[in-house]
Amino acid sequence: MAARTIRDFGGGGALNTIQHLEDQAARAERLAKRITDTLTIEKLLTFAGERRREIEVIAGKHRRNQRAM
């Protein structure tokens, strides 16, 4: 399942997407601990950081929408 863009969110979709991004970040971090190639580790940790930043954006938008209701 591909990650959705922020404008795709409505209803409970944001929470499902946050879980999906969290799963991706956690998997990348686990993989980074098991390998020895420095470049790959850096790429995995960068990927995980990007997913966590996406989570923050989505969660912030979701909180704002919940307060507006």
Stockholm file with secondary structure:
# STOCKHOLM 1.0

chainA/1-69         MAARTIRDFGGGGALNTIQHLEDQAARAERLAKRITDTLTIEKLLTFAGERRREIEVIAGKHRRNQRAM
#=GR chainA/1-69 SS CCCCCGGGCCTTHHHHHHHHHHHHHHHHHHHHHHCCCHHHHHHHHHHHHHHHHHHHHHHHHHHHHHHHC
#=GC SS_cons        CCCCCGGGCCTTHHHHHHHHHHHHHHHHHHHHHHCCCHHHHHHHHHHHHHHHHHHHHHHHHHHHHHHHC
//
